Amino acid sequence: MLTEADGVPLVVQTTPANVNDETRLPAMLEAMPPVQGPRGRPRRKPGSIFGDRAYGTAAMVALVAMLGIFSFLAPRCDDTHGSGLGLFRYVVERALAGFSQFRRIGMCYERTGQHFQAFHVQVDVHDPWVNAAEAKHEYGIDLVAKPAPGSYDAIVVAVAHREFAALGAKGLRALGKPDAVLYDVKYVLPKADVDGRL
């Protein structure tokens, strides 16, 4: 995807899987439509271009320079952490998120098998204050009336109900397996008794 500085898509091209990003840059630049500015003739090429290291090959940097475009492509040979272009390039990720039904902005966290496996976990929801029929009707969630002790890899305290506070960390951890993680979103439990909190 090629966007203007505010993230408005100018060129969107879909490719097969495993196509190197930089191979599409010449075609996207060629397909860029004329963009009318506040005055003068419409621009048929950008004044500068930003891109991550997937585009920063020597050939692509030379190409954009030959086209008279100032290159902010992150050099692929540079091994420093972070290109610093996220301050400008995030608008592309935001536009891509819009095409994905406005879900979260895509992040490159899923790098191991464990990360992908996390998308296949079973989640149980227990809330003693919520009507089970309403939860099913409104959100499509089947509430668990009574969580089975020793069944969970992680327990997330997402609401500050007195029932959960009364259980305490020991009672909540009893719902999990021996190495289960206890995460407290609402500061119900003392910080020293949980594995993580906001």
C-alpha positions, 0 to 999 in steps of 0.5 A: 500500500502507498499512502499520502502523508496523512494515511489516505491510500493512493495505491493498493495492490494485493500479491500472492504470499511470500512476495518480497515487499521491495519488488512491488515498489516500482509498480506502486510508484508507477500506479500512483494517481495524480494528486491535486495540491492546494495550487498548481498542477497535480503531483504525479510523484511524491517529493519523498518516500518513507518505508521500512527495511523491507524496501530499503535495498540499494536498488530501491534507494537508487531507483527512487533517487533516479526518479527525483524522489527523496528517499527515507527508506530505512537501509537494509544493511543498517543493523541498529534497532528501530529505523525511527520511521515509525513517527511517520510510517504509522499512518500506513499501519493505521490504513491497513487496520482500517481495511481489516475491519478496524481491528487492532493495528498489525504488529510483528509480535507473532514470531514463534509457534507459541504466539500463533498457538495463543490464537487457539486458546479456550477462554472461559468468562466468569462474572457473578454479577452478569445475567448469563442469558443477557451475556449470550444474547448481547455478546454471544458469550457463554458464561461459566457458572463455576470455574473448575479449580486447577484448570487454567493456564492464566487467570485475568481479574478484569472486574473489581467485584467483591467476590474476587477480592474475597477470594484473594490471590490464593483463592484465585490461583487455586483455579489455575494450574501450578504454573498459572499466571495471575493478572490483575487489571483492576488493582483488586489484589496487592501488587506483590501477589500477582504476576502482572497488572496495568 
